Amino acid sequence: MTVQAIELPMLRMPYPVRVNPYLPALHEETETWAREMGMLASDEAPSARRAIWTLSQFHAMAVDQLTAWALPDASLAGLRLNHRFNLWALAWDDYFASAFKQTGDLAGAQVFTARLHAFLPPEPRARLPEPANAVERGMADLQQRLFLPRLAHWQQGLNRALTRYIDAGVQELANSRAGRVPDLIEYAQFRRESFAAYTAPYSVELSTGARIPEQIRHSRTVCALLDAFMDYMGLANDIASYQREVHDEHDVNNLVVVLETSLGITVQEAMHTAADLVTARLRHFEHLTQSELPPLVQQAGLNHGERIELEAWLRGACSFLSGLHAWYIGAPRYAAAGGPFQEQRTSTATVPAGERYPSAS
């Protein structure tokens, strides 16, 4: 079955897309930081600094829209910071793909990744090496911006999440070189790492200014809720990026490929099974927020302020998912071949006002 014959399923999304009011300001400056870091070429010709993207490639990613859709409640400062963080993650992804995945250079990928570890120190104010490329420059700059006093509590957790993200890239390359398709159960956990999903709760916190209260943060219910939240992101991305990853990059690390291989089914059957799994994870997220979280809040004795903060975080998490969904179905990065994801732009489900977000009260 050719890729043109594969029907890409519509994914359910019950949360409406909201747009951050600072999107115009972000749109005006979207190229600035990428140029400063050396990620973006000055024109369509290759840059002397070995830029990662041409201008047309950069705009096809629509990262400013992604950030404004996923974080509709962020301040301008928070939006800018998240935008740069999103740009860095995509810069790493595209650089790693072109430099190592396309060449099969596993040894080079290991050296590159080991060096990048030095830009993700566990302790604040650690001295960083001199950056040698756009990816290192971007992370060095973010290390100076992300962990100012109000966000100092992020340092260990966020850098650990980023370390898992870049290490997963090496494992993906090793899998592809060996032709090793991951096991289905193994892949669900691995995809949280390879999609950088472990960083998403931090972005929600930065957007909303709210944290999950400490009394319930490590409970079974909240851990399961975070797992479902993260699973939707990466597994839905596997459907949106199937052509890009499997046919253009010859990658085996994709849910559709995993299902096709594990279950012995056709690509089309695997595509629809993948959509069913994505929907199941979203429904589990909804079940936990609506049915299991309220009694946990009662049992933990959260006060009014803590409940309000939890609801703000949950509202931000729902917006994050709807924003990613909108980006998957609308960004040229995932619809470069004119695929049906572009036709789904208006298919996002909405629900009546007052029922849009789960309540923890």
Secondary structure, DSSP 8 states (H G I E B T S, - for coil): --GGG---------S-----TTHHHHHHHTTHHHHHHT-B-SSSS--TT--SB-HHHHHHH-HHHHHHHH-TT--HHHHHHHHHHHHHHHHHHHHHIIIIITTT-HHHHHHHHHHHHTTS-SSTT-------SHHHHHHHHHHHHHTSGGGGGGHHHHHHHHHHHHHHHHHHHHHHHHT----HHHHHHHHHHHTTGGGHHHHHHHHHS----HHHHTSHHHHHHHHHHHHHHHHHHHHHTHIIIIIIS----SHHHHHHHHHT--HHHHHHHHHHHHHHHHHHHHHIIIIIHHHHHHHHT--HHHHHHHHHHHHHHHHHHHHHHHHHHH-TTT-TT--GGGGGTT------TTSSS----
